[in-house]
Amino acid sequence: MEYIAVFLAVLFPGALLAFDHELLQALSKVAALRIYCAGIWHNAVLCAVCAGALFLQPLILYPFYIHDEGPLVLEVSPTSPLSGHLSPGDVIISLDDFRINNAQEWSQIIAVLTERSYQNFQNHSLLENSMKRSIGKGYCIPYSLVEEGKRVSLEGNRTCPDELSAFITIPCSDQAMLEDDNLEVNHQRDGGVFHCFYAKNVLKLEKCGDGRGRLHSNRSSCLCSKEGACFLPLLSTGVACVEITYSSPSPLQCSHLGRTRVIDDNNSRENPCVKTFVFVGDAISIKHSVLLTSYQPRWSAKFGAHLPYVLERLLMFTFHVSMTLALLNSLPVYFLDGEAISEVISHYFRVLSPRRRRIILQYFLFGGTVASIIVFVRIFLVLL
């Protein structure tokens, strides 16, 4: 080794080890190859160590943290649409009755809800489209409240006032099982009537809709009492109505909450530890506006709550940087380890003459350098 140097390539720091070329030539090809691959080997080992630490992190932190029992809110951006509803220390329990165990499931469920909200039914009328997009997320609204609501005509192209939200009745197959032929039941079974209600008042009512069945298998999923009808929120394309249930303060202080317990609104309203609110808007906007961690401290500590997240980010950052360096140094590019590695490997092709090997090696390095530059330029353009 002749000297050591550090450098800055655009925004990325790097280190350089300069070897005595004549001494390396005197070594065997296997020994020289081991020296040239030393940096790549150490990066690969560091990647393996980081991957193992990430995999074992729940077990390592088990004495101090609970894992996968609900994502803990660390920060809420002031510009987040959830600001004012969620606070640091709250624990997410469910999204639209989907149980959320960790931060990854939070992102996955939001992605599903976003994709569902953007579904386009071009072959259906507006009424059929609205009803089909909304099935599964309804509320049983009593007829006394229906009479007070403002009816909206579909043909009149009118909308609800700003303080009200549009709802539509849906036909439920469960209603056919009723042996009551009064007008109210028939009205509920036929569906397709628009009304405007205050969303906050509707949220407090009993749930209905075909999509609720998986949580309430002990009763009909769409059937409401004779005093009410099943109404669904009428949303425009790309707008989602997401019901978020969370506990505040930490559920650790509420011993009656179990890990696999499904939250029922009737019980959650009586439980001061569990709260629910509805977000109406672009679901993707709430995905990254809230900082979550899958770990809950067993003892209350502000800094301790951030420790698993910081450790996880550090391990992931080290893994990605080490993997990038290992791949970068392995590329057949001029002035990198890949050039020396390619030169050593070319000596094993003894069927070719030394001159032909040098020509092939130069073409190989030139092609690898050009291809790498093109790939890196495209990556920077995408980032910009």
N, C-alpha and C positions, 0 to 999 in steps of 0.2 A: 504494500500500500504506500503510495507516494504522498498523498495529502487528502484532506477532507474539506469540503466546501458546502455552503448552503446558498440557496438561490430562491428567487421569487418568479414563478412562471405565471404571468398575468396576475391572478389572484391567489394562486396556490403555492404554498411554500414547498421546498424540496431540499434534499441533501444529495451530495455527490461524493463518491469514493473513487479516487484515481489510482489505478494499479500500474505497476511496472509491466509494460507490455512484453518486454523480452523475457522476464522471469515467468510470466504466464505461458509464453510459448514453449518454455522448457518443461513445463508440467505436462502430465498426461491429460488427454482430452476429458476424461471423467473428472479429474480433479479441477480442471479449469471450468468445466460446466457447473460443478458444485459451487465454485466461487461466484460465478456470474448469476447463479440462481439464488444466492443467499438472501438478497433483499426480498425477492418474490416469496421465498420460503417463509421468512419471518412475517410478512404480511398475511400469508395464508394461515399461519399458526395463530396470529392475533385475531383473525376473523373467526377461527374455530373457538378460541377462548371467549370472545364476545358472544357468539351464538350460544355456547354452553351456559354462560352467565345469564343471558336473557331467558333461556329455557328453564333454568333453575331459580330464577329470581323469586317467583312466588314461594318456593320452598325455603329459600334463604331468608326472606323477609317475614315468614309465617309467624315467628314469635312476636312480631311488632305490628303486622298489618294483616287485614283480611282481604282476600283476593276473589274477584269474580262474584261478588254479592251486591252489585250495583255500582255504577260509576259515580265517583265523587266529584263534585264541581270545585275546581280550583280557582278559576277566574271567569268572569263574565265581561266581555267587551262592552264599553259604554254605548257603542253603536249597535250592539246586538239587539235583535227584536225580542230576545228573552230577558233583556235587562229590565229590572223591576219586578220580575217574577222569580228568577233563580238568583241565588246568592252563594258565595263561597261557603262550603260546608254542607250544602244540600246534596242529597243522593237521589239520582234518577231511578225510578222504579219501573216505569213502563211508558211506551209510546203507542197510542191507539191499542191498548190492551196487549201489546207485545212486550213480554217481560224482557228487561234489559239487564244483563249481568255484567257487562264490561264496556269499555269505551269503544272497542271494535264493533260490538253489536249496535251501539248508538249510531255509528256511521253507516252500517249496513242497512238498518231499518229505515233511516232517513233516505238512503239511496232508493230503497224499494218504494217508499211513499212518494218520492219525487218522480220516479218513473211512472207510477200509477197515476199521478196527477197530470202527467203530460200525454196520457193515452188519448188517441184521437179516433173517434168512431165516425168515420166519414159516411158510412152507409146507413146511419140512423138519423132520425129526425132530432130536433133539439130536445124535445121532451124525452125520447128514448135514450138519447145520449146522456142527458143530465141524470136520469134515473139510474142508468147502468153504471155511471161513474161514481155515484154516491152510495150504492148499495153496500151495506156492511157497517155503516157508521150513523145510525139513526137514534132518535130520542122519542119516547112516548110523551106526546104533548096532549094534555087534557082538552076536551072540547070547549070548556069554559075559557081557556086561554086562546083557543083557536078563534072563537067568536070575537075576542078583543083584538086579535091581530088584523093587520091590513092585508086584504086579498089582492094579489097582483095578477093581472091578466097576461097570459103568454102572448096573445095576439097584439096586445097594446104596446109591447116592447118597453114596458116600464120597469123600473128597478126600485129596490127598497131604498128608503132614506138612509143617510150615512150612519145613523145610530142603530139601524136595524139590519138584520141579515135575512137572506131569502132561504126558505125551506120548502121542500116538496114532499107530498105524501107518496108512499110507494105501495104497490100491491104486494101482499105477503101471502105465500101459499098456506101458511099456518092459519090464516083467517078463514080459509075454506072449511076448516074443521069445526068452526063454530056453528051452532044450530040456532043462531039468532039472525033473523032477516030484517032487523030494523035498519033504518036509513043510515045511521051513523056507521054501523059495521060495513054495510055495502059501500059507503063512501070511502072507508079505509081500505077495503079490498080492491077497489077500482084504481085508486091512486091518481096522481097527476095534477093535484091542486096546489097552487102556490100560495104561500103566506109569508109574512114578514114578522120576525120575532126578535126580541133582545137575546143575543147569544148567551149572555151570562145567566139569564133566567133558564134557558133551555138546558144548559150544562148540568143544572142541579136535578134534572128529571131522570127517570129510569131509562136505561138504554134499550135499544131494539135494533133490528136489522139482521140480515142473513149472516153477515160476517161476525156477529157477536156469539154465534152458536158454539164456537170452540171453547169459549170461556164459561159459558152457562149451559152446560149439557143437561142440567137437571130441569130445565124448563124450555119452552119454545123460544127460539131466538128472535123471531120477528113479531110474535104475538104481544099486543098491548091489551090492557084492560078495556072493558066496554066503555069506559069513560074517556078514552083517549085514542089517538091515532099515531102511527109511526111516521115521523117526519125526518127527512135527510137534508143536510145543508146543500144548497145549490151553489156550486163553485165554478168559476171560469177555468179555462185551460191553463195549466201551470200553477194553479193555486191549490194548496192543500189545507185541509182542516185537521190539525194534529192535536190530539189530546195527550198532554204530558202530565204524568203522575210522579210526584217526588215526595221525599220525606225531608222535613226540616223541623228540628235539628236532626243530627245523624240518627239512623235507625238503631244504632247500638244503644241509644238511650230509651228505645221503645222495645222492650223485651218480647212483646207479643207479635212482632213482625218476624216471620220465618223466611228462610232463604227461598223456598219453593212455593211460598204462598202467593196465590193470584189475588191481586187487589180488586175488591168489589166496591163500587162507588158508594153503596149503601153503608158499608162499614167504614170506608175511608172518610166519609163526611163526619162520622162520629169520632174518628181518631184524630186528635190534634196533630199527630206526627206526620200524617199523610195529607197532601194537598194536591189539587188537580186544577189545571187551567188549559184553555184551548188557544192554540196559535193558528191564525189564518193568514196564509201568505205563501211565499216561495219556501218550500221546506229546505232546499239546499242552503238557504241563507243562514240557517241556524246550525249547520253542520260544524263549521269551523269558528263560529263566534263564541263558543263556550269551550273552555279548556277543561278536559276531564282526565281522570286517572282511574284505573281499575282497582286501585288499592285504597282501603279505608284504614286509618290508624286505629289501633285498639285503644289508645289513649289520646285524648284531645290535645293536639299540638299543631299550631299554625305552620311552623316550618316543617314539622314531620310529615305533614300531608303532601308537601311538594317533593320530599326526598325520593320516593320511588319513581316519580315522573322524571326528575332530573337524572337519576341513575339510569333509567331506561333510555332516555334521549342520548346520554353520553355513550352508552354501549352501542346503540344503533348508529350514532354518528361515527364512532371509531370503526365499527364493522364496515360501513359503507366506504369510508375513506380508505381503509386498508384493502378492501376488495377492489376499489378503483385503482389504487396504486399497483396492486398485484397484476391486474389485467393490463394496465397501461405499460408496465415494464415488460410484460410478456409479448407485447405487439412487436412485429418485425419492422421497427422504425429506426431511422438513423439516430445516433447519439443516445439511444436508450439501451437498457440491458438486452432487449430483444435482438439488437444487432449482433452483439457478441455471442448470444446464445445461438442464433441462426448460423453464424459463422462456424462455431464449434460443431453443430449438428451436421453441417454440410460436409465435413470431413469424413463422415461415416458412409457417404455415398461413393464408395471407391470404384464403382462401375464407370463413373464419369472421370474424365481427365481433370487435373487441377484448373486448367484454363476454363473448361466448360462449367465447372462448379462455381468459379468466381463470377462468370457471366450470369448464371441462373440466380446466384445469390444477390447480385446487384439489381436484377429485375424484380426479385422477390421483395427486397428492401424498398425499392422505389415504389412498387405497387402498394405495399403496406403503408408507407408514409403518406402517399396521396389519398388512399382510402381513409386513413385515420383523420387526416386534415378535413376531408369532406364531412365525415361523421361529426367531428367536433364543431365545425362551423354550423351544421344543421342544428345541433343541440343548443348552441348559443343563440341562434335565431329563434328557436322555439321558446327559450327562456325569456328573450326580449319581448 
